[in-house]
Amino acid sequence: MSAVLLDDLRRASRRRAQAKGARLERLVQAALEAEGAKVERAPKIVRWRPADEPGGRPQPFTTHHDFFGCADLLAIFPDGRRALIQVTTLTNVAARRVKFLQSGLRLTPDDAILAHQGRRTFRELRGPAFAMPGRTILLPPLPRRAKPGKSVRPVENGQFWLSRDGSIHTQVP
């Protein structure tokens, strides 16, 4: 295989992994918001290097996507508790645990590492020690997004639906 083709394959694989990570973060965010928490996802920060050639386009060279260098989500609950949440894979738990422990932050039992096991199943490791094996949790599915001009079937017992014009309709039990 040529070097160009290998680079393209690596870039495509990295993009798929980033999209999967963002989907998992949205899934965890929706579950926390259902518990009443206000949740903020860490922003992506892209740094740019100057163009290689005069008049060329600048290139991104790194992205940073963590609060305090260790958490993907920051949740504040109505009772005042705060939680730092890291969403990762099972194979990456040890590295994320080290980042949390070396961060110098005062970690609480509300802080967590959620290791994705498959579909909507996660292994939950709670702070301050983030000890294995943790407990296994199953998160509810994300609501479907409506495509423009299409209606979406009701989610969970017909509690809400989107019409063709994009307006949301609710049914109070």
C-alpha positions as CSV (number, residue, x, y, z in Angstrom):
1,M,0.0,0.0,0.0
2,S,1.2,3.5,-0.7
3,A,2.0,5.9,2.1
4,V,-0.8,8.3,1.0
5,L,-3.4,5.5,1.1
6,L,-2.2,4.5,4.6
7,D,-2.4,8.1,5.8
8,D,-6.0,8.4,4.5
9,L,-7.0,5.1,6.2
10,R,-5.5,6.3,9.5
11,R,-7.3,9.7,9.2
12,A,-10.6,8.0,8.5
13,S,-10.2,5.6,11.4
14,R,-9.4,8.5,13.8
15,R,-12.5,10.4,12.6
16,R,-14.7,7.4,13.2
17,A,-13.2,7.0,16.7
18,Q,-13.8,10.7,17.5
19,A,-17.4,10.5,16.3
20,K,-18.0,7.4,18.4
21,G,-16.5,9.2,21.5
22,A,-18.8,12.2,20.9
23,R,-21.8,9.9,20.6
24,L,-20.9,8.2,23.9
25,E,-20.5,11.6,25.6
26,R,-23.9,12.7,24.4
27,L,-25.4,9.5,25.7
28,V,-23.9,10.1,29.2
29,Q,-24.8,13.8,29.1
30,A,-28.5,12.9,28.4
31,A,-28.5,10.4,31.3
32,L,-27.1,13.0,33.7
33,E,-29.5,15.7,32.5
34,A,-32.4,13.2,33.1
35,E,-31.2,13.1,36.7
36,G,-31.6,16.9,36.9
37,A,-27.9,17.9,36.4
38,K,-26.7,20.8,34.3
39,V,-24.0,19.3,32.1
40,E,-21.3,20.9,30.1
41,R,-19.1,19.0,27.6
42,A,-15.5,19.9,27.3
43,P,-14.9,22.1,24.2
44,K,-12.6,21.0,21.4
45,I,-9.6,23.3,21.1
46,V,-7.8,23.2,17.8
47,R,-4.4,24.7,17.4
48,W,-3.1,25.7,13.9
49,R,0.3,25.6,12.4
50,P,1.3,28.0,9.6
51,A,1.0,26.8,6.0
52,D,4.0,24.8,4.6
53,E,3.9,26.9,1.4
54,P,3.4,30.7,1.0
55,G,-0.3,31.3,0.3
56,G,-1.2,27.8,1.5
57,R,-3.8,26.8,4.1
58,P,-2.9,26.5,7.8
59,Q,-3.2,22.9,9.2
60,P,-4.6,21.8,12.5
61,F,-1.9,20.0,14.5
62,T,-3.6,19.1,17.8
63,T,-6.9,19.0,19.6
64,H,-7.5,19.1,23.3
65,H,-10.8,17.9,24.7
66,D,-10.8,17.6,28.5
67,F,-11.7,19.7,31.6
68,F,-8.6,20.1,33.8
69,G,-6.8,17.6,31.6
70,C,-8.8,14.7,32.8
71,A,-12.6,14.9,32.3
72,D,-15.0,15.1,29.3
73,L,-18.1,16.2,31.2
74,L,-18.7,18.6,34.1
75,A,-22.0,18.1,35.9
76,I,-23.6,20.3,38.6
77,F,-26.6,18.7,40.4
78,P,-29.5,20.7,41.9
79,D,-28.3,20.0,45.4
80,G,-24.9,21.6,44.6
81,R,-22.8,18.5,44.1
82,R,-20.4,18.6,41.2
83,A,-19.1,15.7,39.2
84,L,-16.2,15.3,36.7
85,I,-16.9,12.5,34.3
86,Q,-14.5,10.8,31.9
87,V,-15.9,8.6,29.1
88,T,-13.5,6.1,27.7
89,T,-13.0,2.5,26.6
90,L,-12.2,-0.4,28.9
91,T,-8.7,-0.7,27.5
92,N,-8.0,3.0,28.3
93,V,-9.2,3.0,31.9
94,A,-5.8,2.8,33.5
95,A,-4.4,5.8,31.7
96,R,-7.6,7.9,32.5
97,R,-7.4,6.8,36.2
98,V,-3.8,8.0,36.4
99,K,-4.7,11.3,34.8
100,F,-7.5,11.8,37.4
101,L,-5.2,10.9,40.3
102,Q,-2.3,13.1,39.1
103,S,-4.6,16.1,38.4
104,G,-4.3,17.5,41.9
105,L,-8.0,18.0,42.1
106,R,-10.0,17.2,45.2
107,L,-11.8,14.1,43.9
108,T,-15.2,13.1,45.3
109,P,-17.4,10.0,45.1
110,D,-19.5,11.8,42.5
111,D,-16.5,11.9,40.1
112,A,-16.5,8.9,37.7
113,I,-14.8,7.1,34.9
114,L,-17.3,5.5,32.6
115,A,-15.7,2.7,30.5
116,H,-17.7,1.8,27.4
117,Q,-18.3,-2.0,27.2
118,G,-20.7,-2.1,24.2
119,R,-23.8,-0.4,22.9
120,R,-25.2,1.5,25.9
121,T,-23.4,-0.6,28.6
122,F,-20.7,1.1,30.7
123,R,-18.5,0.1,33.7
124,E,-18.7,2.8,36.3
125,L,-15.6,3.5,38.4
126,R,-16.3,6.1,41.2
127,G,-13.8,8.5,42.7
128,P,-11.7,9.2,44.6
129,A,-10.0,5.8,44.0
130,F,-11.7,4.7,40.8
131,A,-11.2,1.1,41.8
132,M,-12.0,-1.8,39.5
133,P,-14.2,-3.8,38.9
134,G,-16.8,-1.1,39.4
135,R,-20.5,-1.7,38.6
136,T,-22.1,-2.2,35.2
137,I,-24.7,0.3,34.2
138,L,-27.1,0.4,31.2
139,L,-27.9,3.9,29.9
140,P,-31.2,4.8,28.2
141,P,-31.1,5.4,24.4
142,L,-30.7,8.8,22.9
143,P,-33.9,10.2,21.4
144,R,-33.9,10.1,17.6
145,R,-33.2,13.3,15.7
146,A,-35.7,14.3,13.1
147,K,-34.5,14.7,9.5
148,P,-35.8,17.9,7.8
149,G,-39.3,17.2,6.4
150,K,-39.7,13.8,8.1
151,S,-41.6,13.0,11.2
152,V,-40.2,10.8,14.0
153,R,-42.1,8.0,15.7
154,P,-42.9,8.6,19.4
155,V,-40.2,7.8,21.8
156,E,-41.1,5.9,25.0
157,N,-44.9,5.5,25.3
158,G,-45.7,8.4,23.0
159,Q,-44.6,11.1,25.4
160,F,-43.4,13.4,22.6
161,W,-43.0,13.4,18.8
162,L,-41.9,15.8,16.1
163,S,-44.2,16.8,13.3
164,R,-43.2,17.4,9.7
165,D,-42.8,21.1,10.3
166,G,-40.3,20.4,13.1
167,S,-42.5,21.4,16.0
168,I,-42.4,19.3,19.1
169,H,-45.7,17.9,20.5
170,T,-46.1,16.5,24.0
171,Q,-48.7,14.3,25.6
172,V,-49.0,14.7,29.4
173,P,-50.1,11.4,31.1
